[in-house]
């Protein structure tokens, strides 16, 4: 069952239903009710009961509703006077009858007696509090980092405790539970939305430090257990470097090795030989790693002549006030303000920026909501915008592995943004790393990109799926979605081509016509007058792709943008054996299926759970293999309870192997419980 009264606060449209079936992305539905009294802190007065009848929009199907009373939003609950008024109004002529009951009694009666209910498919978009997608930027950054760190910690701890030979590693269940509870505590209203008082964020800062520190320690201990003596006890004892890919697919990347460590591997003269690329920002040596299998380890080559093997280098050139970043996939031109004036896809022979338009345009909006500073962004703020040009553009890295430029963007007398824009030789993805000193008053900073792409809908990631929203404002329902929520990416695609805007910690998006925008920072003054004041570091990226979103690998690219390869110093005498180990898990035969989580079962130390989902909205049959030992497997729900619909779970064991064929429906989440 699902209940809310929040949508009664919509500031543009009235939601048309009270009791209905809400149909989700995967076609499943849940019985939903929205209190027609339109409050969660009713005072037990006759007018409120009358409104429960007058505002009930589905009385033709069921004539009952829930009524929430008591002093809320600060504690207190029901008062004696409220209970007395309820008693007196329980059976009064002219008022609806009212009784005290558990909510489940209401829902069960609706299920058993209501005539066919109406259905609402897809998003229940809340037309208010759009500012919560952006307020308290650092809090949202640490939330994202904590989620991915704990994902890795659980995965590696499961492998260490069940799959490593002669391992005495104890799965840290209590500590992982404690850390997840802290993450969930900070996802509670009002913390991660950014609408709490300043004191809350001083507490949450400490909690996130605790989460990140402990999760990193767990991950490191698990790695040491999984790979044993192959992992060097300290960087000084290492004779080489390996990388671990904790995503479920093959990937290539560029790793940065501290100069002192690289000299330790390749010799002191190698760093200054001119045959390696040294990153200008920190002096690290850049090294390519190609085709690292999913959930597996691969050694990093530190050959000082490795650059000679780069057939298609990344490069940067400057001609007057034009700067060009180029590799074998794309050629991107910037003007003297740091804006993209041309983005050319060499493979598809396609120019992405329309004539006269630009990308990477910073926009500063007046952001003065009518009532709730930290909560709201109002539609009228879209009319008061100042574009911020960059004033200084300089070449930073000249390739061949990574080429980059730096852009300085003054925001005001007190605020400034510095951005490093990078293009690696192995990918069409263009990365933007931002360092902002932010001291504004009721302003909102966005970055916008205009593309030569025509589509009525844009696609935004949500948990275990995507939602599409209009790029026009034909109706008041479309207009209300001028600022929307998305997770790791937004995508704008037409037949044959699209561009995704990735991020590492941002959640506020908008797409109007062919212009995509990402909300970066806000400066509300209540309830935290210091909200977002100070230093911020965050990243976003552009990822062009052939085909529509459903035909792309945007989901995988967004995972990679948020999940860097893990670097492990290794010792040569022991490394060869572990480098030959098969991946912990592999998923094949269905590129639209993502393996997201691996963890120990909550109630059985001899079982572990693997959670996968279909990410693009189509059917699939995925082949899942595991290096961990198991004797049986069953499909479970999110509470890890066995699922039995009478038709079997559809999972097929392949003969003479440890591989399973798992069917998926569009956007289906599948959890499998393996038992030793």
C-alpha positions in Angstrom: 0.0 0.0 0.0 1.1 3.6 -0.6 -0.1 6.7 1.1 0.7 10.4 0.8 -1.1 13.8 1.0 1.9 15.7 -0.4 0.6 16.1 -3.9 -2.3 18.2 -2.5 0.3 20.9 -2.2 0.9 21.1 -6.0 1.2 24.8 -6.9 0.0 24.5 -10.5 -2.3 21.5 -11.1 -4.7 19.6 -8.8 -4.0 15.9 -8.8 -7.2 14.2 -10.2 -7.4 11.0 -8.0 -7.8 10.1 -4.3 -7.9 6.3 -4.3 -6.4 4.5 -7.3 -3.9 2.0 -8.5 -0.5 3.4 -9.1 1.3 1.6 -12.0 5.1 1.6 -11.9 7.7 1.4 -14.6 7.7 -2.4 -14.6 3.9 -2.6 -14.9 3.3 -3.6 -11.3 0.8 -1.7 -9.3 0.2 -0.6 -5.7 -3.1 0.5 -4.1 -2.6 4.2 -3.4 -4.6 6.7 -1.3 -4.2 10.4 -0.9 -6.0 11.9 2.1 -8.8 14.1 0.7 -8.6 16.3 3.9 -5.3 17.4 2.3 -3.4 17.6 5.6 -1.3 15.3 7.8 -2.0 17.4 10.9 -5.8 17.8 11.1 -7.2 19.3 14.2 -10.4 17.1 14.4 -12.9 19.8 13.4 -16.1 19.4 11.4 -14.9 21.3 8.4 -12.0 18.9 7.9 -14.3 16.0 7.9 -16.7 17.6 5.4 -13.7 18.3 3.1 -12.8 14.6 3.3 -16.1 14.0 1.5 -16.2 17.1 -0.8 -12.6 16.6 -2.0 -12.8 12.9 -2.4 -12.3 12.5 -6.2 -13.0 8.7 -6.4 -16.2 8.5 -4.3 -17.8 6.6 -7.2 -15.5 3.7 -6.5 -15.1 3.8 -2.8 -16.6 6.3 -0.2 -14.1 5.9 2.6 -10.9 7.7 3.2 -8.1 8.1 5.7 -8.0 11.1 8.1 -4.6 12.1 9.7 -4.9 14.2 12.8 -2.6 15.5 15.5 0.1 18.2 15.8 2.8 17.1 13.3 6.0 18.5 11.7 7.6 18.9 15.1 6.2 16.2 17.3 3.3 16.3 19.7 0.7 14.1 18.1 -3.0 14.1 19.1 -4.1 16.2 22.0 -6.9 15.2 24.5 -9.2 17.8 23.0 -8.8 16.3 19.6 -9.6 12.9 20.8 -12.7 14.2 22.6 -13.9 16.0 19.4 -13.3 12.8 17.4 -15.5 10.9 19.9 -18.3 13.4 19.7 -18.2 13.6 15.9 -18.0 9.8 15.4 -21.7 9.5 14.5 -23.3 13.0 14.0 -26.0 13.6 11.4 -24.6 15.8 8.6 -21.0 14.7 9.1 -19.3 11.6 7.6 -19.0 8.8 10.1 -15.5 8.5 11.6 -13.8 5.8 13.6 -10.3 5.0 14.9 -8.7 2.1 13.0 -5.4 0.9 11.7 -4.6 2.0 8.1 -4.3 -1.6 6.9 -8.0 -2.0 7.8 -8.9 0.8 5.4 -6.8 -0.6 2.6 -8.1 -4.2 3.0 -11.7 -2.9 2.9 -11.0 -1.0 -0.3 -9.4 -4.0 -1.9 -12.4 -6.2 -1.0 -15.2 -3.8 -1.7 -14.2 -1.1 -4.1 -15.5 -1.2 -7.6 -12.8 -1.1 -10.4 -10.5 1.7 -9.4 -8.9 4.2 -11.8 -5.1 3.8 -12.5 -2.3 6.3 -12.8 0.7 5.1 -14.8 4.2 6.5 -14.2 5.5 9.3 -12.2 3.6 11.1 -9.4 5.4 14.4 -9.9 5.3 16.8 -7.0 4.8 20.3 -8.2 6.6 22.0 -5.3 9.9 21.9 -3.5 11.9 21.6 -6.7 14.9 23.3 -4.9 15.5 20.3 -2.8 17.2 18.6 -5.8 20.1 21.1 -5.4 20.3 22.7 -1.9 23.2 21.5 0.3 25.5 20.4 -2.5 28.2 18.8 -0.4 25.7 16.8 1.5 24.4 15.3 -1.8 28.0 14.6 -2.9 28.7 12.6 0.2 25.4 10.8 -0.1 26.4 9.6 -3.6 29.9 8.7 -2.6 28.6 6.8 0.5 26.2 4.7 -1.7 28.9 3.6 -4.1 31.5 3.0 -1.4 29.1 0.7 0.5 28.2 -1.1 -2.7 31.9 -1.9 -3.2 32.4 -2.7 0.5 29.5 -5.2 0.5 30.6 -6.8 -2.7 34.2 -7.3 -1.7 33.3 -8.4 1.8 31.0 -11.1 0.4 33.7 -12.4 -1.9 36.3 -12.3 0.9 34.2 -14.2 3.4 32.8 -16.8 1.0 35.0 -17.0 -2.1 38.6 -16.6 -1.0 40.5 -19.8 -0.3 41.8 -20.2 3.3 40.2 -16.9 4.2 39.5 -16.0 7.8 37.8 -12.8 6.8 34.7 -12.2 8.9 31.9 -10.5 7.0 31.4 -7.1 8.9 27.6 -7.4 9.0 27.1 -5.2 12.1 29.3 -2.4 10.9 27.8 -2.4 7.4 24.4 -2.3 8.9 25.4 0.6 11.1 26.8 2.5 8.1 23.7 1.9 5.9 21.5 3.1 8.8 23.6 6.3 8.9 23.2 6.7 5.1 19.4 6.1 5.4 19.2 8.5 8.4 20.7 11.3 6.3 18.3 10.4 3.4 15.4 11.2 5.8 13.4 14.4 5.4 14.9 17.1 5.7 18.6 16.2 5.5 19.5 15.1 2.0 16.8 17.4 0.5 18.9 20.3 1.9 16.0 21.8 3.9 17.3 21.3 7.5 18.8 23.8 9.9 22.6 24.4 10.0 23.1 22.3 13.1 21.8 19.2 11.2 24.5 19.5 8.5 27.3 19.9 11.1 26.1 16.5 12.4 25.7 14.9 9.0 29.2 16.1 8.0 30.6 14.0 10.9 28.4 11.1 10.0 29.5 11.1 6.3 33.2 11.3 7.4 32.5 8.2 9.6 30.7 6.4 6.8 33.4 7.1 4.2 36.3 6.3 6.5 34.8 3.0 7.7 33.6 1.9 4.3 37.1 2.5 2.8 38.7 0.5 5.6 36.2 -2.4 5.1 36.9 -2.3 1.4 40.7 -2.3 1.9 40.5 -5.2 4.4 38.4 -7.2 2.0 40.7 -6.6 -0.9 43.7 -7.8 1.2 41.8 -10.9 2.1 40.6 -11.7 -1.4 44.0 -11.2 -3.0 46.2 -12.2 -0.1 49.9 -11.8 -0.4 49.6 -10.4 -3.9 48.4 -7.1 -2.3 51.5 -5.2 -1.1 51.4 -4.4 2.6 52.3 -0.7 1.8 53.0 1.3 -1.4 56.7 1.2 -0.5 56.7 -2.6 -0.8 54.9 -2.7 -4.1 56.6 -3.8 -7.3 53.6 -3.1 -9.6 50.0 -1.9 -9.8 46.8 -3.6 -10.6 43.2 -2.2 -11.0 40.0 -3.8 -10.0 36.8 -3.2 -12.0 33.8 -3.4 -9.7 31.3 -2.8 -12.5 29.8 -5.8 -14.4 31.2 -5.1 -17.8 34.6 -4.7 -19.6 35.9 -1.2 -19.5 39.0 0.9 -20.4 40.3 3.9 -18.6 43.2 6.1 -17.7 44.7 5.7 -14.2 46.8 8.3 -12.5 49.9 7.0 -10.6 51.7 9.3 -8.2 55.1 10.2 -9.7 57.1 8.7 -6.8 55.2 5.4 -7.1 55.7 5.3 -10.8 59.4 5.9 -10.4 59.4 3.0 -7.9 57.9 0.7 -10.6 59.7 1.9 -13.7 62.8 3.6 -12.5 63.5 7.2 -11.4 64.4 8.3 -14.9 61.1 7.2 -16.4 59.1 10.1 -15.0 61.3 12.7 -16.7 62.0 10.7 -19.8 59.4 12.5 -21.9 58.0 9.1 -22.8 55.1 9.3 -20.3 52.4 11.8 -19.8 52.6 13.7 -16.6 49.3 15.4 -15.4 50.0 19.1 -14.9 47.6 19.6 -11.9 49.4 17.2 -9.5 52.4 15.6 -11.4 50.8 12.2 -11.5 51.8 9.9 -14.4 48.9 8.9 -16.6 48.8 5.2 -17.8 46.2 3.6 -20.0 44.5 0.3 -19.0 42.4 -1.5 -21.7 39.6 -4.0 -21.5 39.5 -4.7 -17.8 36.9 -7.4 -17.2 34.0 -6.8 -14.9 34.5 -7.9 -11.3 38.1 -8.8 -12.0 41.7 -7.6 -11.5 44.1 -6.6 -14.2 47.8 -5.5 -14.0 48.7 -2.0 -15.1 51.6 -1.8 -17.6 54.2 0.7 -16.6 56.3 0.5 -19.7 58.0 3.9 -20.2 57.5 3.5 -23.9 53.8 2.9 -23.6 52.9 6.2 -25.3 54.3 4.9 -28.6 51.4 2.5 -28.7 48.8 5.3 -28.6 47.6 5.2 -32.2 45.0 7.9 -31.9 46.1 10.4 -29.3 44.0 13.0 -27.6 45.2 16.5 -28.5 44.6 20.2 -27.8 45.3 23.0 -30.2 44.8 26.8 -29.9 44.2 29.1 -32.8 43.6 32.6 -31.6 40.6 32.5 -29.2 39.6 29.0 -30.4 40.6 25.9 -28.4 40.1 22.4 -29.9 40.0 19.1 -27.9 40.2 16.2 -30.2 40.6 12.4 -30.3 39.6 9.6 -32.7 35.9 9.9 -31.7 35.1 13.6 -31.4 36.4 17.1 -32.1 35.2 19.8 -29.7 35.7 23.5 -30.2 35.6 26.2 -27.4 35.6 29.9 -27.8 37.5 32.4 -25.6 34.7 32.2 -23.0 35.0 28.5 -22.5 31.8 27.7 -24.3 31.4 24.8 -26.8 30.8 26.2 -30.2 31.2 22.9 -32.1 30.9 19.3 -31.0 31.6 17.0 -34.0 31.2 13.2 -33.8 33.7 11.8 -36.3 32.2 8.3 -36.3 28.7 9.5 -37.1 29.9 12.5 -39.1 27.5 14.7 -37.2 27.7 18.2 -35.7 25.8 18.4 -32.4 25.7 22.2 -31.8 23.3 24.2 -33.9 24.6 27.3 -35.7 24.5 30.3 -33.3 24.1 28.1 -30.2 26.6 27.0 -27.6 27.2 24.5 -24.8 28.7 24.7 -21.3 26.9 28.1 -20.8 26.8 29.0 -17.1 23.6 30.8 -16.1 23.0 32.6 -12.9 19.3 32.9 -11.9 17.6 35.1 -9.3 16.2 32.5 -6.9 13.7 34.1 -4.5 10.8 31.7 -3.8 7.6 32.9 -2.3 7.8 31.1 1.0 10.3 28.3 1.4 13.9 29.3 0.5 15.7 25.9 0.7 12.7 24.0 -0.6 11.5 25.8 -3.7 12.5 27.0 -7.1 9.7 28.9 -8.7 8.9 29.1 -12.4 9.2 32.9 -12.5 12.9 32.6 -11.6 13.4 31.2 -15.1 12.8 34.7 -16.5 15.6 36.4 -14.6 18.9 35.0 -15.8 22.4 36.3 -16.5 24.9 34.3 -18.6 28.4 34.1 -17.2 31.2 34.0 -19.7 34.7 32.7 -18.9 37.4 35.3 -18.9 40.6 33.1 -18.9 41.1 29.9 -20.9 44.5 28.1 -20.8 45.8 24.9 -22.2 46.7 22.4 -19.3 47.4 18.9 -20.6 48.5 18.4 -24.3 48.0 14.6 -24.6 48.4 12.0 -25.9 46.4 10.2 -23.2 44.5 13.1 -21.9 44.1 16.6 -23.3 42.6 19.4 -21.2 42.0 23.1 -20.9 41.1 25.3 -17.9 38.4 27.9 -17.8 38.0 30.6 -15.2 34.5 32.0 -14.8 33.9 35.0 -12.5 30.4 34.7 -10.9 30.3 37.9 -8.9 32.7 40.0 -6.7 32.6 37.2 -4.1 32.3 34.0 -6.2 34.3 32.3 -8.8 34.3 29.0 -10.8 37.4 27.3 -12.2 36.8 24.4 -14.5 39.1 21.8 -16.1 37.7 20.2 -19.3 39.3 16.9 -20.3 39.1 14.5 -23.2 40.8 11.1 -23.0 42.1 9.2 -26.0 39.9 6.1 -25.5 36.4 7.6 -25.2 34.1 10.2 -26.7 33.1 11.4 -23.2 34.0 15.0 -22.4 34.6 15.6 -18.6 34.2 18.8 -16.7 35.7 19.1 -13.2 34.6 22.2 -11.3 36.0 24.0 -8.3 33.7 26.8 -7.1 34.1 29.4 -4.4 30.5 30.3 -3.8 29.2 33.2 -1.7 25.9 34.3 -3.2 22.5 35.4 -1.8 19.4 33.7 -3.3 21.0 32.8 -6.6 20.9 29.5 -8.6 23.8 28.5 -10.8 23.1 26.2 -13.8 25.0 25.0 -16.8 23.2 24.6 -20.2 23.9 22.8 -23.4 21.9 23.3 -26.7 22.0 20.4 -29.2 20.9 19.8 -32.7 18.6 17.0 -31.5 14.8 17.1 -31.8 12.7 15.1 -29.3 9.5 15.7 -27.4 10.8 13.7 -24.5 14.0 13.6 -22.4 15.1 10.6 -20.3 16.2 10.9 -16.7 17.6 8.2 -14.4 15.7 7.1 -11.3 16.3 4.3 -8.9 16.6 1.1 -11.0 15.1 2.6 -14.1 14.4 5.8 -16.0 11.5 8.2 -16.5 10.7 10.2 -19.5 9.4 13.8 -19.3 8.3 16.3 -21.9 10.7 18.9 -23.4 7.8 21.3 -24.2 5.3 23.2 -22.1 2.1 22.4 -24.1 -0.1 22.0 -21.0 0.0 23.1 -17.4 1.1 19.6 -16.5 4.1 19.9 -18.9 4.9 23.4 -17.7 5.0 22.3 -14.0 8.0 20.1 -14.8 10.3 23.0 -15.5 12.7 21.5 -12.9 12.9 17.8 -12.4 14.8 15.2 -10.4 17.3 12.8 -12.0 20.1 10.6 -10.6 23.3 9.9 -12.5 22.3 11.2 -15.9 19.8 12.9 -18.2 19.6 12.0 -21.9 18.2 13.7 -25.0 17.8 11.4 -28.0 16.2 11.2 -31.4 16.2 8.4 -33.9 19.8 7.4 -34.5 21.5 9.7 -32.0 21.6 11.2 -28.5 23.6 13.0 -25.9 23.7 12.2 -22.2 24.6 14.6 -19.4 26.3 12.7 -16.6 27.0 13.9 -13.1 28.7 12.7 -9.8 26.4 14.4 -7.3 23.7 16.6 -8.9 20.0 15.9 -9.0 18.2 19.0 -10.5 17.7 18.9 -14.2 15.6 20.7 -16.9 15.2 20.2 -20.6 13.3 22.8 -22.7 13.2 22.2 -26.5 16.8 21.1 -27.4 18.5 22.8 -24.4 19.5 20.6 -21.4 20.5 22.2 -18.1 21.9 20.9 -14.9 21.4 22.8 -11.6 24.8 23.1 -9.8 24.4 25.4 -6.7 21.8 27.4 -4.8 22.1 30.0 -2.1 18.9 29.9 0.0 19.0 31.8 3.4 16.4 29.7 5.4 16.4 27.5 7.4 20.2 27.5 7.0 21.5 31.0 6.3 24.9 29.5 5.5 23.6 26.9 3.0 26.2 26.0 0.4 28.5 29.0 1.3 32.1 28.1 0.6 34.1 25.6 -1.5 32.6 23.0 -3.8 34.1 20.4 -6.1 32.0 18.4 -8.5 32.0 16.9 -11.9 29.7 16.4 -14.9 30.3 15.0 -18.4 28.9 14.8 -21.9 28.5 11.4 -23.5 27.4 11.4 -27.2 26.1 8.0 -28.5 24.7 6.5 -31.6 21.1 5.3 -31.4 18.3 6.2 -29.0 18.8 6.0 -25.3 17.4 2.4 -25.3 20.0 1.4 -27.8 22.9 3.1 -26.0 25.2 2.2 -23.0 24.5 5.4 -21.1 23.6 3.6 -17.9 26.9 1.8 -17.9 28.8 5.0 -18.7 27.1 6.8 -15.8 28.2 3.9 -13.5 31.8 4.2 -14.7 31.7 8.0 -14.2 30.7 7.4 -10.5 32.8 4.3 -9.9 36.5 4.7 -10.8 38.8 1.7 -11.1 40.3 0.7 -7.8 44.1 0.8 -7.7 46.0 -1.9 -5.8 49.7 -2.0 -5.3 50.9 -5.6 -5.8 53.9 -7.8 -5.2 55.3 -9.6 -8.2 56.1 -13.0 -6.6 52.4 -13.5 -5.8 50.6 -11.4 -8.3 50.6 -13.9 -11.2 48.3 -16.3 -9.5 45.6 -13.8 -8.6 45.7 -12.1 -11.9 44.6 -15.4 -13.5 41.5 -15.7 -11.4 38.2 -15.7 -13.1 35.8 -12.7 -12.4 33.8 -13.0 -9.2 30.6 -12.6 -11.3 29.8 -12.1 -15.0 26.6 -11.1 -16.8 26.4 -11.8 -20.5 23.8 -12.1 -23.3 21.9 -9.1 -22.2 23.6 -5.7 -22.3 20.4 -4.1 -20.8 20.9 -6.0 -17.5 23.0 -4.4 -14.7 24.4 -6.3 -11.7 24.1 -3.7 -9.0 24.6 -5.3 -5.6 26.1 -8.4 -4.0 25.7 -8.9 -0.2 25.5 -11.5 2.4 21.9 -12.7 3.3 20.4 -10.9 6.3 19.4 -14.1 8.1 21.9 -16.8 6.9 25.7 -16.7 6.9 25.8 -19.4 4.3 23.9 -17.4 1.7 24.5 -14.3 -0.4 22.2 -12.2 -2.5 22.8 -10.9 -6.0 20.6 -8.0 -7.2 20.2 -7.2 -10.9 17.9 -5.0 -12.8 16.8 -4.4 -16.4 17.9 -0.8 -17.1 16.4 0.3 -20.5 12.8 -0.9 -20.6 12.9 -4.2 -22.5 12.8 -8.0 -22.0 16.0 -9.9 -21.6 17.5 -13.3 -20.8 20.8 -12.8 -19.0 23.5 -15.4 -18.3 24.8 -15.0 -14.8 27.9 -16.9 -13.6 29.6 -16.8 -10.3 33.1 -17.8 -9.0 31.6 -18.2 -5.5 30.5 -21.7 -4.5 26.8 -22.4 -4.2 24.5 -25.5 -4.2 21.2 -23.9 -4.8 19.6 -20.6 -5.8 16.1 -19.1 -5.5 14.5 -15.8 -6.5 13.7 -13.5 -3.5 12.0 -10.2 -3.0 13.8 -7.1 -1.6 13.1 -8.4 1.9 15.0 -11.6 0.9 11.8 -13.7 1.2 11.4 -16.5 -1.3 9.1 -15.7 -4.2 6.8 -18.4 -5.5 4.1 -17.4 -8.0 3.2 -21.0 -8.8 4.9 -20.9 -12.2 8.4 -21.3 -11.0 10.9 -18.4 -11.0 12.0 -18.9 -14.5 15.7 -19.4 -13.6 17.4 -22.1 -15.6 20.6 -23.9 -14.6 22.9 -24.7 -17.4 24.0 -28.3 -17.4 27.5 -29.0 -16.1 28.2 -25.4 -15.1 27.6 -22.8 -12.4 25.8 -20.5 -14.9 22.2 -19.4 -14.6 19.9 -18.1 -17.3 17.7 -15.4 -15.7 14.7 -13.9 -17.6 13.8 -10.2 -17.1 10.8 -8.1 -17.9 11.1 -4.3 -18.6 12.6 -2.5 -15.6 12.3 -5.7 -13.5 14.5 -5.9 -10.3 15.6 -9.5 -9.7 17.2 -10.6 -6.5 18.7 -14.1 -6.3 19.7 -15.8 -3.1 22.6 -18.3 -3.4 23.2 -20.8 -0.7 26.5 -22.7 -0.2 
